[in-house]
């Protein structure tokens, strides 16, 4: 089960399991992101390299126009994956 | 525990259910469970991406003893593709130089303790080992 939506503040809310089978669902929301915003991982339990790839795609596009994603509330397992991938230097992670 | 799965992304839900049952039955801790789920997804999706000419099921075999968890994934009648020989990803590149994709095997090596490959009679087996703490 994976959910992605934007809340009333424009934050991206992720929940559940962001695996390779969910990449298309995520892309439908992430493709609409054109300015800096926060991605809230509070309810995200799991992410694989497919999920990382989708987020990197957005970050590269945003950085080309001086914008960025801010990632918040990651659990320790997901934080480790971002670190192993070297993504802690690509994204602002709080 | 052993089970065969269709070689397509849509099989992931069924795979996570299978792995979840193994984790629960074996009383595996949360950190190890995350690593096991992660590595199995990466290896399986790699097989889906690079063996599309072949629709034979993938066999997953999960076992544990006092010291370790052993995972093997076997696909049948495929060309050799030794994942242990895939070049490491440079995770220190600046953002514009980072490629989309290619991280799965690198991350699998990070979360698992051993990754090995065997190719015999056109059957390809990846074996992953995770040592248990305590």
Backbone of each chain as ProteinMPNN parsed JSONL, in Angstrom:
{"seq_chain_A": "XXXXXXXXXXXXXXXXXXXXXXXXXXXXXXXXXXXXXXXXXXXXXXXXXXXXXXXXXXXXXXXXXXXXXXXXXXXXXXXXXXXXXXXXXXXXXX", "coords_chain_A": {"N_chain_A": [[0.852, -1.201, 0.0], [0.648, 2.134, -0.947], [0.683, 5.613, -0.633], [0.388, 8.875, -1.993], [0.175, 12.334, -1.858], [-0.649, 15.878, -2.119], [-0.737, 18.232, 0.486], [-2.759, 20.827, 2.092], [-0.903, 22.835, 2.34], [0.764, 22.49, 0.283], [2.732, 20.691, 0.69], [4.315, 17.539, 0.047], [2.99, 14.482, 0.804], [3.951, 11.368, 1.887], [3.138, 7.92, 2.225], [3.208, 4.612, 3.581], [4.457, 2.086, 1.49], [6.985, 2.639, -0.672], [7.702, 1.307, -3.392], [9.093, -0.356, -6.352], [6.886, -0.947, -7.907], [5.256, 1.169, -7.51], [6.14, 3.411, -8.722], [5.082, 4.716, -10.966], [2.667, 5.742, -10.025], [3.61, 7.559, -8.14], [4.994, 9.297, -9.79], [3.008, 10.631, -11.166], [2.151, 12.559, -9.374], [4.548, 13.811, -8.616], [5.541, 14.885, -10.977], [4.165, 17.207, -11.244], [5.324, 19.034, -9.609], [6.85, 22.098, -9.332], [8.126, 24.054, -7.926], [10.11, 24.867, -4.99], [9.574, 22.615, -2.302], [8.295, 20.789, 0.568], [8.829, 17.403, 1.439], [7.109, 15.076, 3.165], [7.965, 12.435, 5.146], [6.784, 11.152, 7.207], [4.838, 9.057, 7.484], [5.859, 7.124, 5.871], [6.994, 3.927, 5.414], [8.844, 2.459, 4.06], [11.252, 2.492, 1.436], [12.538, 1.939, -1.821], [15.238, 1.63, -4.263], [13.956, 2.451, -6.532], [12.103, 4.336, -5.67], [13.858, 6.265, -4.7], [14.994, 7.045, -7.09], [12.848, 8.312, -8.378], [12.521, 10.564, -6.753], [14.999, 11.777, -7.062], [14.878, 12.474, -9.734], [12.984, 14.567, -9.703], [14.334, 16.388, -8.05], [16.632, 17.031, -9.541], [15.457, 18.318, -11.71], [14.233, 20.485, -10.42], [16.448, 21.793, -9.316], [17.688, 22.788, -11.522], [16.32, 25.101, -11.958], [16.83, 26.584, -9.743], [15.439, 25.72, -7.498], [14.363, 23.503, -4.787], [13.956, 20.303, -3.074], [12.859, 19.602, 0.211], [13.346, 17.236, 2.642], [11.6, 15.615, 5.179], [11.171, 14.079, 8.441], [12.024, 11.356, 8.199], [12.2, 7.81, 8.802], [14.634, 5.828, 10.619], [15.662, 3.728, 9.083], [15.125, 4.383, 6.422], [16.541, 6.746, 6.318], [19.14, 5.758, 6.507], [19.327, 4.424, 4.035], [19.243, 6.598, 2.264], [21.639, 7.769, 2.976], [23.531, 5.757, 2.288], [23.195, 5.873, -0.415], [24.299, 8.245, -1.005], [22.656, 10.386, -1.082], [22.224, 12.171, 0.912], [23.714, 14.37, 0.493], [22.587, 15.518, -1.636], [19.954, 16.171, -1.208], [18.182, 18.376, 1.028], [17.887, 17.304, 4.201], [15.897, 17.017, 6.964]], "CA_chain_A": [[0.0, 0.0, 0.0], [1.426, 3.364, -1.028], [-0.138, 6.804, -0.887], [1.104, 10.137, -2.187], [-0.711, 13.45, -2.204], [-0.194, 17.173, -1.627], [-1.683, 18.745, 1.477], [-3.235, 22.198, 1.854], [0.258, 23.734, 2.279], [1.569, 22.136, -0.888], [3.704, 19.649, 1.04], [4.057, 16.2, -0.498], [2.847, 13.527, 1.896], [4.166, 9.979, 1.47], [2.734, 6.951, 3.253], [3.216, 3.202, 3.197], [5.613, 1.401, 0.912], [7.318, 3.237, -1.969], [8.533, 0.319, -4.103], [9.184, -0.184, -7.802], [5.561, -1.043, -8.521], [4.525, 2.406, -7.223], [6.852, 4.537, -9.335], [4.195, 5.45, -11.874], [1.709, 6.475, -9.178], [4.338, 8.683, -7.558], [5.384, 10.235, -10.845], [1.835, 11.434, -11.522], [2.132, 13.7, -8.447], [5.847, 14.499, -8.599], [5.72, 15.622, -12.239], [3.478, 18.504, -11.128], [6.076, 19.881, -8.68], [7.677, 23.028, -10.093], [8.823, 24.979, -7.034], [10.605, 24.24, -3.764], [8.536, 22.165, -1.366], [8.679, 19.809, 1.58], [8.302, 16.042, 1.299], [6.973, 14.549, 4.521], [8.125, 10.975, 5.188], [6.286, 10.7, 8.513], [4.111, 7.778, 7.433], [6.469, 6.22, 4.897], [7.659, 2.84, 6.136], [9.832, 1.747, 3.233], [11.519, 3.016, 0.091], [13.603, 1.207, -2.524], [15.986, 2.489, -5.19], [13.003, 3.013, -7.503], [11.585, 5.554, -5.045], [14.948, 7.243, -4.698], [15.137, 7.536, -8.462], [11.764, 9.26, -8.662], [12.802, 11.809, -6.033], [16.17, 12.4, -7.69], [14.404, 13.069, -10.985], [12.364, 15.854, -9.367], [15.355, 17.28, -7.493], [17.479, 17.512, -10.642], [14.649, 19.269, -12.492], [14.052, 21.7, -9.62], [17.735, 22.484, -9.137], [17.979, 23.501, -12.773], [15.71, 26.434, -11.892], [17.115, 27.189, -8.446], [14.488, 25.254, -6.48], [14.845, 22.272, -4.146], [13.068, 19.55, -2.187], [13.296, 19.428, 1.602], [12.783, 15.962, 3.092], [11.474, 15.642, 6.643], [10.54, 13.003, 9.22], [12.374, 10.001, 7.747], [12.593, 6.844, 9.823], [16.084, 5.588, 10.611], [16.016, 2.8, 8.005], [15.109, 5.16, 5.172], [17.67, 7.694, 6.413], [20.348, 4.991, 6.173], [19.34, 4.187, 2.585], [19.63, 7.864, 1.627], [23.07, 7.974, 3.24], [24.286, 4.802, 1.472], [23.083, 6.295, -1.817], [24.941, 9.541, -1.167], [21.593, 11.361, -1.315], [22.202, 13.159, 1.99], [24.364, 15.586, 0.005], [21.788, 16.0, -2.771], [18.72, 16.732, -0.651], [18.195, 18.898, 2.389], [17.128, 16.34, 4.998], [15.733, 17.45, 8.364]], "C_chain_A": [[0.885, 1.247, 0.0], [0.476, 4.515, -1.328], [0.77, 8.008, -1.071], [0.074, 11.203, -2.542], [-0.079, 14.748, -1.705], [-1.219, 17.707, -0.651], [-2.017, 20.201, 1.18], [-2.091, 23.199, 1.786], [1.133, 23.476, 1.056], [2.639, 21.107, -0.576], [3.307, 18.331, 0.381], [4.057, 15.215, 0.667], [2.989, 12.11, 1.334], [3.732, 9.052, 2.599], [2.825, 5.537, 2.699], [4.538, 2.748, 2.62], [5.868, 1.924, -0.508], [8.277, 2.277, -2.68], [8.437, 0.517, -5.604], [7.825, -0.224, -8.485], [4.762, 0.246, -8.344], [5.107, 3.625, -7.937], [5.929, 5.384, -10.215], [3.191, 6.311, -11.094], [2.378, 7.715, -8.587], [4.631, 9.751, -8.606], [4.229, 11.156, -11.229], [1.727, 12.672, -10.627], [3.421, 14.507, -8.577], [6.099, 15.313, -9.872], [5.103, 17.016, -12.175], [4.235, 19.486, -10.236], [7.037, 20.77, -9.466], [8.418, 24.041, -9.239], [9.271, 24.226, -5.777], [9.441, 23.79, -2.882], [9.095, 21.107, -0.424], [8.043, 18.464, 1.258], [8.295, 15.423, 2.687], [6.949, 13.021, 4.5], [7.517, 10.351, 6.448], [5.655, 9.306, 8.48], [4.664, 6.822, 6.387], [7.3, 5.176, 5.641], [8.868, 2.302, 5.379], [10.018, 2.488, 1.919], [12.634, 2.182, -0.519], [14.301, 2.152, -3.493], [15.065, 3.117, -6.231], [12.416, 4.317, -6.965], [12.632, 6.648, -5.002], [15.113, 7.868, -6.076], [14.077, 8.56, -8.82], [12.026, 10.603, -7.982], [14.006, 12.543, -6.636], [15.781, 13.108, -8.992], [13.811, 14.456, -10.738], [13.435, 16.852, -8.906], [16.245, 17.855, -8.601], [16.722, 18.571, -11.462], [14.49, 20.584, -11.735], [15.354, 22.495, -9.506], [18.139, 23.258, -10.379], [17.371, 24.896, -12.778], [15.797, 27.014, -10.481], [16.174, 26.788, -7.326], [15.015, 23.953, -5.869], [13.742, 21.581, -3.346], [13.689, 19.494, -0.796], [12.585, 18.186, 2.127], [12.749, 15.929, 4.614], [10.853, 14.351, 7.18], [10.807, 11.591, 8.686], [12.587, 9.072, 8.928], [14.072, 6.477, 9.638], [16.516, 4.668, 9.457], [16.101, 3.541, 6.656], [16.267, 6.16, 5.167], [18.985, 6.988, 6.045], [20.457, 4.764, 4.663], [19.765, 5.448, 1.838], [21.131, 8.113, 1.806], [23.913, 7.046, 2.364], [24.299, 5.228, 0.001], [23.827, 7.608, -2.078], [23.924, 10.663, -1.365], [21.52, 12.411, -0.198], [22.929, 14.428, 1.584], [23.582, 16.22, -1.155], [20.539, 16.721, -2.278], [19.005, 17.397, 0.693], [17.29, 17.983, 3.206], [17.084, 16.791, 6.449], [15.108, 16.336, 9.194]], "O_chain_A": [[1.764, 1.393, 0.849], [-0.416, 4.401, -2.168], [1.788, 8.145, -0.393], [-0.78, 11.004, -3.405], [0.903, 14.725, -0.963], [-2.421, 17.65, -0.909], [-1.614, 20.744, 0.151], [-2.259, 24.292, 1.244], [2.124, 24.171, 0.833], [3.377, 20.689, -1.468], [2.126, 18.046, 0.185], [5.026, 15.137, 1.422], [2.254, 11.706, 0.433], [3.929, 9.353, 3.777], [2.561, 5.29, 1.523], [5.602, 2.994, 3.188], [5.078, 1.686, -1.421], [9.497, 2.413, -2.583], [7.781, 1.446, -6.075], [7.635, 0.4, -9.529], [3.707, 0.406, -8.958], [4.616, 4.741, -7.769], [5.996, 6.613, -10.203], [2.911, 7.452, -11.461], [1.779, 8.789, -8.542], [4.528, 10.949, -8.341], [4.442, 12.318, -11.575], [1.262, 13.719, -11.075], [3.389, 15.736, -8.64], [6.801, 16.324, -9.833], [5.467, 17.9, -12.951], [3.837, 20.644, -10.116], [7.919, 20.28, -10.171], [9.241, 24.804, -9.746], [8.858, 23.091, -5.54], [8.448, 24.503, -2.737], [10.206, 20.606, -0.599], [6.881, 18.388, 0.859], [9.344, 15.263, 3.311], [6.055, 12.401, 3.927], [7.715, 9.167, 6.72], [5.917, 8.48, 9.353], [4.024, 5.826, 6.05], [8.201, 5.518, 6.407], [9.798, 1.759, 5.977], [9.069, 3.04, 1.36], [13.563, 1.769, 0.175], [13.99, 3.342, -3.537], [15.358, 4.193, -6.753], [12.25, 5.284, -7.708], [12.332, 7.818, -5.239], [15.344, 9.07, -6.204], [14.363, 9.556, -9.485], [11.78, 11.657, -8.569], [14.024, 13.772, -6.709], [16.284, 14.187, -9.306], [14.099, 15.402, -11.471], [13.438, 18.01, -9.322], [16.568, 19.043, -8.585], [17.292, 19.589, -11.852], [14.595, 21.663, -12.319], [15.351, 23.723, -9.591], [18.846, 24.262, -10.296], [17.833, 25.777, -13.503], [14.961, 27.82, -10.072], [16.123, 27.463, -6.298], [15.984, 23.374, -6.361], [12.733, 22.191, -2.991], [14.903, 19.356, -0.654], [11.359, 18.097, 2.064], [13.762, 16.186, 5.264], [10.125, 13.642, 6.484], [9.924, 10.735, 8.715], [13.104, 9.501, 9.96], [14.673, 6.789, 8.61], [17.613, 4.819, 8.921], [17.029, 3.34, 5.873], [16.893, 6.39, 4.132], [19.832, 7.558, 5.357], [21.535, 4.893, 4.084], [20.55, 5.38, 0.892], [21.801, 8.606, 0.898], [24.895, 7.484, 1.763], [25.261, 4.985, -0.728], [23.968, 8.031, -3.225], [24.288, 11.767, -1.77], [20.833, 13.423, -0.342], [22.789, 15.458, 2.243], [23.893, 17.328, -1.591], [20.12, 17.733, -2.839], [19.943, 17.028, 1.4], [16.089, 17.888, 2.951], [18.126, 16.932, 7.09], [14.89, 16.507, 10.393]]}, "seq_chain_B": "XXXXXXXXXXXXXXXXXXXXXXXXXXXXXXXXXXXXXXXXXXXXXXXXXXXXXXXXXXXXXXXXXXXXXXXXXXXXXXXXXXXXXXXXXXXXXXXXXXXXXXXXXXXXXXXXXXXXXXXXXXXXXXXXXXXXXX", "coords_chain_B": {"N_chain_B": [[11.612, -21.432, 3.475], [10.056, -21.588, 0.338], [9.146, -20.269, -2.828], [7.634, -19.702, -6.013], [7.514, -16.927, -8.265], [5.797, -14.775, -10.553], [7.623, -13.216, -13.171], [7.424, -10.211, -13.042], [6.757, -6.732, -12.343], [4.371, -6.415, -10.981], [4.237, -8.539, -9.304], [5.378, -7.855, -6.947], [3.872, -7.157, -4.615], [2.898, -9.627, -3.77], [5.283, -10.878, -3.249], [6.31, -9.326, -1.12], [4.441, -10.021, 0.776], [4.959, -12.73, 1.122], [7.616, -12.586, 2.065], [7.152, -11.144, 4.385], [5.703, -12.997, 5.893], [7.671, -14.88, 6.363], [9.472, -13.346, 7.894], [7.937, -12.8, 10.143], [7.416, -15.397, 11.086], [9.962, -16.181, 11.775], [10.704, -14.38, 13.668], [12.203, -12.05, 13.166], [14.154, -9.096, 13.603], [13.281, -5.568, 13.272], [15.1, -3.897, 11.865], [16.707, -5.707, 10.448], [14.692, -6.894, 8.985], [13.882, -4.799, 7.307], [16.152, -4.557, 5.705], [16.188, -7.088, 4.469], [13.753, -7.133, 3.004], [14.314, -4.98, 1.328], [16.636, -5.78, -0.129], [15.708, -8.072, -1.456], [13.681, -6.97, -3.072], [15.268, -5.348, -4.751], [16.934, -7.195, -6.086], [15.05, -8.85, -7.331], [13.6, -7.0, -8.979], [15.628, -6.25, -10.623], [15.988, -8.578, -12.081], [13.544, -8.614, -13.417], [13.774, -6.34, -15.021], [15.953, -6.897, -16.716], [15.606, -9.355, -17.939], [13.626, -9.657, -19.855], [12.929, -11.124, -22.067], [12.233, -13.539, -21.289], [9.813, -15.382, -19.661], [9.718, -17.103, -17.539], [9.026, -18.19, -14.208], [10.386, -16.771, -11.143], [12.298, -18.217, -8.607], [12.136, -17.878, -5.171], [13.977, -18.403, -2.248], [14.05, -18.638, 1.139], [15.82, -18.776, 4.169], [16.894, -19.428, 7.571], [19.401, -19.614, 10.139], [20.97, -19.948, 13.337], [22.762, -17.887, 13.109], [22.503, -16.437, 10.745], [20.66, -15.094, 7.894], [19.674, -16.525, 4.894], [19.181, -15.829, 1.561], [17.984, -16.767, -1.55], [17.642, -16.164, -5.028], [16.415, -17.423, -7.95], [16.523, -17.564, -11.444], [15.403, -18.96, -14.534], [16.724, -20.447, -17.516], [18.211, -18.268, -18.727], [20.482, -15.691, -19.928], [23.898, -15.308, -18.838], [24.48, -13.102, -16.146], [26.4, -11.603, -14.127], [25.976, -10.187, -11.209], [27.746, -9.466, -9.276], [29.863, -8.44, -10.535], [29.265, -6.016, -11.499], [30.032, -2.628, -11.969], [30.888, -0.39, -9.297], [28.768, 2.256, -8.132], [29.372, 5.737, -8.29], [28.872, 7.502, -5.56], [29.512, 9.987, -4.819], [29.294, 11.943, -6.666], [28.404, 15.181, -8.019], [25.099, 16.596, -7.963], [24.013, 17.204, -10.655], [25.429, 15.377, -12.174], [24.651, 12.924, -11.308], [23.111, 9.856, -12.11], [19.812, 8.711, -13.016], [18.656, 5.853, -11.566], [20.366, 2.622, -11.349], [21.278, 2.319, -8.797], [20.443, 0.187, -7.284], [21.889, -2.311, -6.993], [24.201, -1.431, -5.76], [23.16, -0.483, -3.331], [22.084, -2.829, -2.337], [24.392, -4.265, -1.782], [25.22, -2.736, 0.327], [23.322, -3.157, 2.361], [23.314, -5.863, 2.778], [25.368, -8.615, 3.977], [26.8, -10.45, 2.489], [27.034, -11.023, -0.995], [26.487, -13.152, -3.612], [26.993, -14.978, -6.721], [25.813, -17.441, -9.001], [26.079, -19.349, -11.949], [24.64, -21.774, -13.855], [23.934, -24.301, -16.15], [22.32, -22.604, -17.665], [20.811, -21.448, -15.729], [20.346, -18.94, -13.315], [21.523, -17.804, -10.28], [21.219, -15.702, -7.53], [22.639, -15.173, -4.428], [22.073, -14.015, -1.192], [23.333, -12.97, 1.912], [22.643, -12.275, 5.259], [23.958, -11.49, 8.275], [22.951, -12.185, 11.599], [22.476, -10.12, 14.438], [23.522, -10.531, 17.849]], "CA_chain_B": [[10.418, -21.193, 2.686], [10.356, -21.418, -1.087], [7.959, -20.013, -3.639], [7.903, -19.107, -7.322], [6.756, -15.707, -8.546], [5.823, -14.27, -11.925], [8.699, -12.254, -13.349], [6.887, -8.907, -13.417], [6.699, -5.806, -11.201], [3.111, -6.597, -10.255], [4.396, -9.624, -8.324], [6.039, -7.359, -5.73], [2.992, -7.239, -3.436], [2.865, -11.03, -3.346], [6.614, -11.162, -2.695], [6.397, -8.715, 0.218], [3.587, -10.815, 1.665], [5.729, -13.949, 1.367], [8.756, -12.227, 2.92], [6.583, -10.755, 5.675], [5.351, -14.228, 6.623], [8.955, -15.449, 6.799], [10.002, -12.487, 8.953], [7.114, -13.006, 11.341], [7.614, -16.769, 11.579], [11.314, -16.318, 12.312], [10.92, -13.375, 14.709], [13.344, -11.222, 12.74], [14.029, -7.713, 14.066], [12.803, -4.597, 12.287], [16.192, -3.407, 11.027], [17.061, -6.788, 9.515], [13.544, -7.079, 8.091], [13.944, -3.761, 6.275], [17.245, -4.921, 4.79], [15.787, -8.28, 3.704], [12.771, -6.676, 2.021], [14.979, -4.092, 0.373], [17.533, -6.536, -1.017], [14.901, -8.955, -2.313], [13.066, -6.156, -4.126], [16.27, -4.891, -5.722], [17.385, -8.324, -6.912], [13.923, -9.287, -8.158], [13.291, -6.021, -10.026], [16.736, -6.329, -11.578], [15.668, -9.703, -12.963], [12.418, -8.204, -14.271], [14.233, -5.338, -15.995], [16.977, -7.351, -17.66], [15.335, -10.678, -18.505], [12.25, -9.535, -20.342], [12.669, -12.067, -23.152], [11.953, -14.828, -20.669], [8.723, -15.202, -18.698], [9.679, -18.154, -16.516], [8.933, -17.686, -12.838], [11.588, -16.649, -10.309], [12.179, -18.958, -7.343], [12.746, -17.277, -3.973], [14.199, -19.373, -1.171], [14.479, -17.922, 2.343], [16.063, -19.651, 5.317], [17.735, -18.82, 8.604], [19.871, -20.446, 11.237], [21.235, -19.113, 14.507], [23.675, -16.773, 12.836], [22.321, -15.685, 9.503], [19.546, -15.316, 6.97], [20.165, -16.792, 3.53], [18.146, -15.582, 0.554], [18.437, -16.992, -2.928], [16.681, -15.884, -6.092], [16.869, -18.155, -9.138], [15.741, -17.463, -12.68], [15.694, -20.121, -15.374], [16.919, -20.29, -18.96], [18.592, -16.876, -18.996], [21.907, -15.461, -20.174], [24.649, -15.009, -17.622], [24.644, -11.705, -15.749], [26.994, -11.69, -12.795], [25.771, -8.874, -10.575], [28.878, -9.123, -8.408], [30.887, -7.799, -11.361], [28.778, -4.701, -11.925], [30.882, -1.575, -11.393], [30.304, 0.394, -8.218], [28.254, 3.591, -8.45], [30.051, 6.818, -7.569], [27.837, 8.231, -4.815], [30.032, 11.306, -4.439], [29.139, 12.887, -7.77], [27.487, 16.296, -7.813], [23.73, 16.262, -8.383], [23.758, 17.149, -12.115], [26.1, 14.21, -12.777], [24.053, 11.675, -10.819], [22.17, 9.248, -13.048], [18.606, 8.107, -12.456], [18.776, 4.403, -11.658], [21.693, 2.047, -11.166], [21.667, 2.284, -7.389], [19.906, -0.984, -6.613], [22.906, -3.297, -6.605], [25.07, -0.756, -4.785], [22.473, -0.45, -2.031], [21.975, -4.219, -1.867], [25.699, -4.581, -1.168], [25.326, -2.001, 1.599], [22.435, -3.671, 3.429], [23.586, -7.286, 2.983], [26.764, -8.889, 4.351], [27.441, -11.16, 1.376], [26.255, -11.165, -2.236], [27.233, -14.031, -4.525], [26.281, -15.303, -7.961], [26.175, -18.716, -9.623], [25.403, -19.566, -13.235], [24.826, -23.183, -14.202], [22.872, -24.849, -17.021], [21.483, -21.447, -18.045], [20.057, -20.961, -14.569], [21.096, -17.865, -12.68], [21.123, -17.693, -8.865], [21.848, -14.699, -6.665], [22.49, -15.523, -3.015], [22.323, -12.896, -0.281], [23.434, -13.405, 3.304], [22.612, -11.229, 6.284], [24.278, -12.047, 9.595], [22.08, -11.689, 12.657], [23.164, -9.648, 15.638], [23.311, -11.363, 19.057]], "C_chain_B": [[10.802, -20.961, 1.233], [9.051, -21.147, -1.833], [8.387, -19.392, -4.96], [6.965, -17.923, -7.565], [6.875, -15.337, -10.016], [6.909, -13.208, -12.041], [8.137, -10.945, -13.894], [6.716, -8.059, -12.152], [5.459, -6.044, -10.346], [3.197, -7.714, -9.219], [4.953, -9.124, -6.995], [5.162, -7.466, -4.481], [2.981, -8.654, -2.872], [4.206, -11.418, -2.709], [6.749, -10.577, -1.289], [5.554, -9.491, 1.228], [4.314, -12.099, 2.08], [6.889, -13.666, 2.329], [8.271, -11.842, 4.322], [6.236, -11.968, 6.528], [6.61, -14.9, 7.163], [9.505, -14.667, 7.993], [9.242, -12.698, 10.261], [7.368, -14.383, 11.943], [8.966, -16.921, 12.271], [11.627, -15.285, 13.391], [12.093, -12.453, 14.407], [13.1, -9.757, 13.112], [13.749, -6.755, 12.906], [13.9, -4.128, 11.33], [16.59, -4.464, 9.988], [15.932, -7.003, 8.509], [13.548, -6.053, 6.965], [14.997, -4.138, 5.234], [16.858, -6.102, 3.891], [14.774, -7.902, 2.624], [13.435, -5.883, 0.903], [15.807, -4.897, -0.637], [16.752, -7.442, -1.958], [14.231, -8.141, -3.42], [14.09, -5.778, -5.192], [16.718, -6.028, -6.65], [16.268, -8.774, -7.853], [13.651, -8.291, -9.294], [14.419, -5.954, -11.057], [16.487, -7.463, -12.581], [14.53, -9.342, -13.914], [12.91, -7.282, -15.382], [15.103, -5.941, -17.083], [16.741, -8.734, -18.242], [13.956, -10.718, -19.153], [11.927, -10.494, -21.483], [12.188, -13.408, -22.599], [10.913, -14.651, -19.553], [8.676, -16.27, -17.616], [9.716, -17.543, -15.112], [10.306, -17.606, -12.163], [11.335, -17.4, -9.0], [12.888, -18.19, -6.233], [12.822, -18.324, -2.876], [14.771, -18.612, 0.028], [14.701, -18.915, 3.472], [16.887, -18.898, 6.353], [18.249, -19.909, 9.535], [20.204, -19.507, 12.394], [21.984, -17.825, 14.168], [23.311, -15.909, 11.635], [21.017, -16.015, 8.785], [20.153, -15.514, 5.588], [18.991, -16.667, 2.568], [18.723, -15.98, -0.797], [17.293, -16.741, -3.892], [17.213, -16.533, -7.364], [15.931, -17.883, -10.301], [16.284, -18.486, -13.661], [15.791, -19.756, -16.849], [17.187, -18.833, -19.338], [20.088, -16.809, -19.326], [22.594, -15.11, -18.852], [24.712, -13.501, -17.375], [25.102, -11.686, -14.295], [26.919, -10.327, -12.113], [26.933, -8.484, -9.672], [29.989, -8.422, -9.193], [30.442, -6.441, -11.902], [29.592, -3.624, -11.211], [30.141, -0.809, -10.307], [29.83, 1.761, -8.732], [29.055, 4.614, -7.66], [28.997, 7.678, -6.873], [28.314, 9.613, -4.375], [29.901, 12.345, -5.549], [28.199, 14.026, -7.385], [26.133, 15.95, -8.435], [23.539, 16.22, -9.906], [24.369, 15.92, -12.777], [25.489, 12.888, -12.325], [23.038, 11.155, -11.829], [20.947, 8.733, -12.301], [18.743, 6.6, -12.638], [20.2, 3.94, -11.427], [22.136, 1.913, -9.728], [21.327, 0.97, -6.692], [20.949, -1.968, -6.137], [23.872, -2.705, -5.582], [24.435, -0.804, -3.392], [22.293, -1.852, -1.461], [23.273, -4.643, -1.187], [25.837, -3.912, 0.192], [24.512, -2.656, 2.71], [22.647, -5.159, 3.709], [25.056, -7.488, 3.358], [27.515, -9.623, 3.251], [26.486, -11.21, 0.2], [27.071, -12.047, -3.168], [26.351, -14.437, -5.704], [26.763, -16.645, -8.486], [25.372, -18.882, -10.904], [25.699, -20.986, -13.692], [23.634, -23.654, -15.032], [21.828, -23.792, -17.405], [20.54, -20.99, -16.92], [20.943, -20.017, -13.751], [20.613, -17.698, -11.238], [21.941, -16.624, -8.151], [21.589, -15.126, -5.225], [22.933, -14.347, -2.147], [22.38, -13.438, 1.139], [23.452, -12.181, 4.224], [22.881, -11.882, 7.632], [23.415, -11.381, 10.661], [22.913, -11.219, 13.835], [22.743, -10.533, 16.808], [23.724, -12.797, 18.779]], "O_chain_B": [[11.749, -20.233, 0.935], [8.003, -21.711, -1.518], [9.37, -18.654, -5.025], [5.81, -17.912, -7.141], [7.911, -15.555, -10.645], [7.1, -12.4, -11.132], [8.346, -10.608, -15.06], [6.554, -8.583, -11.05], [5.502, -5.89, -9.126], [2.33, -7.826, -8.353], [5.0, -9.876, -6.022], [5.65, -7.826, -3.41], [3.047, -8.855, -1.66], [4.248, -12.189, -1.75], [7.241, -11.243, -0.377], [5.92, -9.6, 2.398], [4.28, -12.495, 3.244], [7.113, -14.411, 3.283], [8.908, -12.178, 5.321], [6.451, -11.965, 7.741], [6.617, -15.422, 8.277], [9.949, -15.255, 8.979], [9.834, -12.764, 11.338], [7.518, -14.521, 13.157], [9.105, -17.685, 13.226], [12.713, -15.314, 13.969], [12.878, -12.119, 15.295], [11.993, -9.241, 12.958], [13.951, -7.081, 11.736], [13.663, -3.978, 10.131], [16.783, -4.157, 8.811], [16.179, -7.262, 7.331], [13.258, -6.381, 5.814], [14.754, -4.046, 4.031], [17.166, -6.11, 2.699], [14.916, -8.3, 1.468], [13.164, -6.078, -0.282], [15.684, -4.707, -1.847], [17.099, -7.564, -3.132], [14.21, -8.566, -4.575], [13.817, -5.875, -6.388], [16.861, -5.831, -7.857], [16.511, -9.046, -9.029], [13.489, -8.697, -10.444], [14.185, -5.64, -12.224], [16.746, -7.316, -13.776], [14.553, -9.722, -15.084], [12.514, -7.422, -16.539], [15.007, -5.547, -18.245], [17.593, -9.243, -18.97], [13.217, -11.693, -19.013], [10.757, -10.659, -21.83], [11.788, -14.296, -23.352], [11.113, -13.87, -18.623], [7.709, -16.343, -16.857], [10.357, -16.519, -14.877], [11.253, -18.284, -12.562], [10.29, -17.237, -8.369], [14.077, -17.888, -6.331], [11.855, -19.037, -2.61], [15.845, -18.017, -0.06], [13.871, -19.793, 3.707], [17.496, -17.87, 6.057], [17.635, -20.964, 9.7], [19.742, -18.365, 12.405], [21.852, -16.812, 14.855], [23.767, -14.771, 11.527], [20.377, -17.039, 9.023], [21.034, -14.763, 5.169], [17.954, -17.308, 2.736], [19.831, -15.572, -1.147], [16.137, -17.061, -3.615], [18.323, -16.233, -7.805], [14.71, -17.961, -10.167], [17.464, -18.836, -13.629], [15.068, -18.9, -17.358], [16.481, -18.249, -20.16], [20.848, -17.736, -19.045], [21.957, -14.678, -17.891], [24.967, -12.725, -18.296], [24.295, -11.745, -13.367], [27.706, -9.428, -12.409], [27.094, -7.31, -9.337], [30.93, -7.882, -8.612], [31.162, -5.802, -12.67], [29.813, -3.698, -10.002], [28.93, -0.606, -10.385], [30.421, 2.337, -9.646], [29.381, 4.387, -6.495], [28.316, 8.48, -7.511], [27.614, 10.321, -3.651], [30.339, 13.486, -5.397], [27.317, 13.863, -6.543], [26.048, 15.108, -9.328], [22.944, 15.264, -10.404], [23.89, 15.469, -13.817], [25.782, 11.841, -12.903], [22.211, 11.91, -12.341], [21.02, 8.368, -11.127], [18.928, 6.128, -13.759], [21.123, 4.748, -11.323], [23.243, 1.447, -9.457], [21.866, 0.675, -5.625], [20.9, -2.415, -4.992], [24.306, -3.389, -4.654], [25.098, -1.125, -2.406], [22.344, -2.044, -0.246], [23.254, -5.3, -0.146], [26.484, -4.442, 1.096], [24.949, -2.708, 3.86], [22.217, -5.665, 4.746], [25.891, -6.626, 3.085], [28.723, -9.445, 3.093], [25.284, -11.414, 0.368], [28.219, -11.728, -3.48], [25.132, -14.262, -5.682], [27.952, -16.958, -8.431], [24.174, -18.606, -10.954], [26.855, -21.358, -13.893], [22.479, -23.435, -14.666], [20.628, -24.062, -17.457], [19.594, -20.237, -17.154], [22.126, -20.276, -13.534], [19.425, -17.475, -11.004], [23.172, -16.637, -8.165], [20.451, -15.407, -4.85], [24.004, -13.772, -2.337], [21.561, -14.274, 1.522], [24.168, -11.207, 3.995], [22.112, -12.734, 8.078], [23.182, -10.173, 10.627], [23.92, -11.833, 14.189], [21.714, -11.205, 16.745], [23.625, -13.65, 19.661]]}, "name": "protein", "num_of_chains": 2, "seq": "XXXXXXXXXXXXXXXXXXXXXXXXXXXXXXXXXXXXXXXXXXXXXXXXXXXXXXXXXXXXXXXXXXXXXXXXXXXXXXXXXXXXXXXXXXXXXXXXXXXXXXXXXXXXXXXXXXXXXXXXXXXXXXXXXXXXXXXXXXXXXXXXXXXXXXXXXXXXXXXXXXXXXXXXXXXXXXXXXXXXXXXXXXXXXXXXXXXXXXXXXXXXXXXXXXXXXXXXXXXXXXXXXXXX"}
